[in-house]
Amino acid sequence: MKNQLLALALVLTALAACRPAPERLPILGERLGVKPGKTVGTVDTVYHTIPDFEFTNQHGQPVTAKTFDGKVYVASFFFTTCPTICPKMNSQLLKIYQEFKGNPEVALLSHSIDPRHDTVPVLAEYAKNLGVTGNQWQFVTGEKAKTYEIAQKSYFVSALDDASAPGGIVHSGAFVLIDKEKRIRGIYDSTKDEDVNLLKAHLRMLLKEYEKPAA
């Protein structure tokens, strides 16, 4: 199901790049059930959401799901010694950071999948070399099993050990767009400029969803 969801999301993203943007982004993921609606006799759909978590960022500070309350954010998975797609991924994510830098409603969250090497000082140096300051872009480390679990079960992207892969780890190159309710609103191929540009456009669309109507 997770692989099918990722494949479907990437296909939808590719198709979206070829036509005008929708007025509202879809909500991706399994519908978990229903809850009583606000109106008597009605029900509301309950969508998949990112559950609570706790990791440590490049400043040695705890980072949880609550850290992103009131924010839309882009999640990704990488490791600092990755010899393949990670440098490309983070150079692309840097473009997002630079465009939305200082916007209190936008955040970036990059999970290291190699906690043995990617300690807090290593992540701090990595962020510094990218020119990243403050906490808008969080580089986090933590227990590998928990990182793999949140990648696969929450964001629906791959992250696992593979001795045959470069660096000994295989992982997705996807950027995952999360809304303020912790729901997945888009999945993008970080290695493609057209997908990164689409992500920028979708970020702006998502922010508009939360704009309060003029009085």
C-alpha positions in Angstrom: 0.0 0.0 0.0 2.8 2.4 0.9 4.7 1.8 -2.3 1.5 2.1 -4.3 0.7 5.4 -2.6 4.1 6.8 -3.3 3.9 5.7 -6.9 0.5 7.2 -7.3 1.6 10.5 -5.7 4.5 10.8 -8.0 2.3 10.1 -11.0 -0.2 12.7 -9.9 2.6 15.2 -9.3 4.0 14.6 -12.8 0.6 15.0 -14.4 0.0 18.2 -12.3 3.2 19.7 -13.8 1.5 19.5 -17.2 -1.7 21.2 -16.4 -3.0 24.3 -14.4 -2.6 23.9 -10.7 -5.8 22.8 -8.8 -7.5 25.2 -6.5 -6.8 23.0 -3.5 -4.2 20.3 -3.0 -5.4 16.7 -2.4 -5.0 15.0 1.0 -2.9 11.9 0.5 -2.9 8.7 2.5 -5.4 6.2 3.8 -8.6 7.4 5.3 -8.6 6.0 8.8 -12.3 6.0 9.4 -14.9 8.6 10.4 -15.8 10.6 13.5 -19.1 12.4 14.4 -19.5 15.5 12.3 -20.3 19.0 13.7 -23.8 18.7 12.4 -26.0 16.1 14.0 -26.3 12.9 11.9 -23.2 13.6 9.9 -19.6 12.2 9.9 -16.2 13.6 9.1 -13.5 11.7 7.4 -10.4 11.1 9.5 -7.2 11.3 7.3 -3.8 9.8 7.9 -1.6 12.2 9.9 2.0 12.3 11.0 2.1 11.0 14.6 4.0 12.5 17.5 7.8 12.0 17.4 10.9 13.2 19.2 14.4 13.7 17.7 17.3 16.0 18.3 18.3 18.9 16.0 21.6 20.4 15.0 21.5 22.7 18.0 21.0 19.8 20.4 17.4 20.8 21.0 14.4 18.3 21.1 12.2 18.4 18.0 8.7 17.0 18.2 5.5 17.1 16.1 4.5 20.0 18.3 7.5 22.0 17.0 5.6 22.2 13.7 2.2 23.3 15.1 0.9 26.2 13.0 3.3 25.4 10.2 3.4 23.7 6.9 6.6 21.8 6.4 8.6 19.7 3.9 10.1 16.5 5.2 13.0 14.5 3.8 15.4 11.7 4.7 19.2 11.9 4.1 22.6 11.2 5.6 25.6 13.5 5.5 28.0 10.9 4.0 25.6 9.8 1.3 27.5 9.4 -2.0 24.5 9.5 -4.3 21.3 11.7 -4.2 21.6 13.5 -0.9 23.8 16.4 -2.1 21.4 17.0 -4.9 18.4 16.7 -2.6 19.7 19.2 -0.1 20.9 21.7 -2.8 17.3 21.6 -4.1 15.9 21.9 -0.5 18.2 24.9 -0.1 16.3 26.6 -2.9 13.0 26.1 -0.9 14.7 27.4 2.3 16.0 30.5 0.5 12.7 31.3 -1.1 10.7 30.9 2.2 13.3 32.0 4.6 11.9 34.0 7.5 8.3 32.9 6.9 7.1 31.7 10.3 4.5 29.4 8.7 7.1 27.4 6.7 9.6 24.9 8.0 11.9 22.1 6.7 12.6 18.9 8.4 15.5 16.6 7.3 15.8 13.3 9.1 19.3 11.8 9.2 19.1 8.0 8.7 22.7 7.4 9.9 22.6 8.5 13.6 25.9 6.6 14.3 27.8 9.1 12.2 25.4 12.1 12.1 25.7 13.4 15.6 24.6 16.8 16.7 28.0 18.4 15.9 28.1 16.8 12.5 24.6 18.1 11.7 25.5 21.5 13.0 28.6 21.7 10.7 26.5 20.3 7.8 23.9 23.0 8.2 26.5 25.7 8.6 28.2 24.6 5.3 24.8 25.0 3.6 24.4 28.5 5.0 21.5 27.5 7.1 20.9 29.4 10.4 18.2 29.3 13.1 15.6 26.7 13.4 13.5 27.1 10.2 15.4 24.1 8.7 15.7 21.4 11.2 18.3 18.6 10.7 17.5 15.9 13.2 19.0 12.7 14.4 17.7 9.9 16.7 17.3 6.2 17.1 17.6 4.6 13.7 14.7 2.2 14.2 12.4 5.1 15.0 13.6 7.1 12.0 13.1 4.2 9.7 9.6 3.6 11.2 8.4 7.2 10.7 9.8 7.2 7.2 8.0 4.0 6.1 4.8 4.1 8.2 4.1 7.8 8.5 5.6 9.5 5.4 5.3 6.4 3.2 8.9 6.7 1.9 11.7 4.1 1.9 14.6 4.1 4.4 16.4 0.9 5.3 19.8 -0.8 5.6 21.1 -2.4 2.4 24.7 -3.6 2.3 24.7 -3.5 -1.5 23.7 0.2 -1.7 26.2 3.0 -1.8 26.8 4.1 1.8 25.0 0.9 3.1 21.6 2.6 3.2 18.8 2.9 0.6 16.3 5.7 1.0 13.8 7.7 -0.9 14.7 11.0 -2.6 11.2 12.3 -2.0 10.2 15.6 -0.5 6.9 15.2 1.5 4.7 18.3 1.9 2.8 18.3 5.3 0.0 20.7 6.2 -0.8 22.3 9.6 -3.0 19.4 10.5 0.0 17.0 9.9 -1.6 15.6 6.7 0.4 14.7 3.6 -0.5 17.1 0.8 2.1 16.2 -1.8 5.1 14.0 -2.6 7.8 15.2 -5.0 11.0 13.9 -6.7 13.8 16.0 -5.2 16.1 15.2 -8.1 13.9 16.9 -10.7 13.8 20.7 -11.1 10.2 20.6 -12.4 9.1 18.8 -9.2 10.9 21.2 -7.0 9.3 24.1 -8.8 6.0 22.4 -8.4 6.6 22.0 -4.7 7.3 25.8 -4.4 4.0 26.5 -6.1 2.1 24.0 -4.0 3.7 25.5 -0.8 2.3 28.8 -1.8 -1.1 27.3 -2.5 -1.1 25.5 0.8 -0.3 28.8 2.6 -3.3 30.4 0.9 -5.6 27.7 2.4 -4.8 29.1 5.8 -5.2 32.8 4.9 -7.9 34.4 6.9 -10.6 36.1 4.8 -10.4 39.9 4.8 -12.8 41.5 7.4 
